[in-house]
């Protein structure tokens, strides 16, 4: 929903994402340096609040109490609110939503939102064990129902019900990797992926191949949100928060219901778009949570961009490309950029601001965008979070 006084996002920045030698703390500092360079009118003394999105720093970086640590690393002294948000893959957007709510309620005037995750450990087995904690650990996690097997079941069911093909799944990855080739911060910025190459990659969890899955990634991103009356102090083109929605449906897989009808996403979309006063068809672009290729296809359907079961055809028709109905994931998505859990939702918001200010390369610039939506799912697609932004002038 949208309530209280107006709130604007006035700038942001991202680190380079990938398998980084940098520590968790070094990623924080890199994001901070880039943020203050990207928003030259921002001074550390302006910032009264800090919100940190971080999913599992206790397991990946062996560090808790990370919000005050990040404040110190950034040279900030937040005196209104300092907190960390954890919502698995949506931790970053959860931090933005918390900052938005605080400013709208009058509890903060200028807030920095930082998303960060250091996921690559010397032992991949340890990293994967940490990821299993996102699920119902004693039951789903212990029985191997981590993200790849779960989304493989989703893909199998979508194929059975609607005839979706491996070629359509690969098409999502082709598009998003092509967009990532214009994003120097993306993990796969310099790598080209054809449909033929993707269809020849090893199977991870049938039918999902390596290129159908987002990567374990190290990275950070940061944005600044301010009360509406302060927006013009920092930018001529604020990104106004116009709508927000969230829905949690279940947690244990035994309670999941249909694997291809994401009720929570449809509910969150109704709330976010309804409070913004627009329909999905009025969006110019959307940053959707393509943790796996099947996710993006179902997300087209749950947003109402196409009928149920037609996500693959919608993609093949080019409707999610520049020049189509709604450009989807021009940043490169999770597939092309990587997926450092706490940072993803924040980097998506950075892309919104950059698109609105026409500060991205022409290869991914959406023509004259006014409306954008950011979506994150978390867990086994059981929680969905959304925000809608409108370009200011």
URUR-V914085 format. One record per backbone hydrogen bond with DSSP energy under -1.0 kcal/mol. NH is the residue of the N-H (numbers start at 1). CO is the residue of the C=O. If there is no record, write none. Layout:
nh->{NH/NH}
co->{CO/CO}
This chain:
nh->{5/8/9/10/13/15/17/18/20/27/28/29/30/31/32/33/34/35/36/37/38/39/42/46/47/48/49/50/51/52/53/54/60/61/63/70/71/72/73/74/76/80/83/85/90/91/94/95/96/97/98/99/100/101/102/103/104/105/106/107/111/112/113/114/115/116/117/127/128/129/130/131/132/133/134/137/139/141/142/143/144/145/146/150/151/152/153/154/155/156/157/158/159/160/161/162/163/169/170/171/172/173/174/175/176/177/178/179/180/181/182/183/186/187/188/189/191/198/199/201/204/205/208/210/212/213/214/218/219/221/222/223/224/225/226/227/228/230/231/233/234/235/239/240/241/242/243/245/247/249/255/256/263/266/267/268/269/270/271/272/273/274/275/276/277/278/282/283/284/285/286/287/290/291/293/296/297/298/299/300/301/302/303/305/310/314/315/316/317/318/319/321/324/326/327/328/329/332/336/337/338/339/343/344/347/348/349/350/351/352/353/354/355/356/357/358/359/364/372/373/374/375/376/378/382/383/384/385/386/387/388/389/390/391/392}
co->{104/226/239/224/222/220/185/218/18/23/24/25/26/27/28/29/30/31/32/33/34/35/39/43/44/110/110/81/112/83/114/85/56/57/57/66/67/68/69/70/71/48/50/52/87/88/90/91/92/93/94/95/96/97/98/99/100/101/103/102/225/49/223/51/221/53/219/123/124/125/126/127/128/130/131/135/136/136/137/139/141/140/144/146/147/148/149/150/151/152/153/154/155/156/157/158/159/165/166/167/168/169/170/171/172/173/174/175/176/177/179/180/183/337/336/186/188/194/195/198/208/208/205/202/209/210/291/18/117/115/13/113/11/111/8/109/6/227/228/230/231/231/9/390/7/388/388/386/384/382/252/253/261/262/263/264/265/266/267/268/269/270/271/272/273/273/279/280/371/371/327/373/288/289/212/292/293/294/295/296/297/298/299/300/307/310/311/312/313/315/314/318/321/319/284/320/286/329/332/333/334/215/340/340/343/344/345/346/347/348/349/350/351/352/353/355/354/361/389/285/387/287/385/383/378/378/247/376/245/374/243/372/240/370/238}
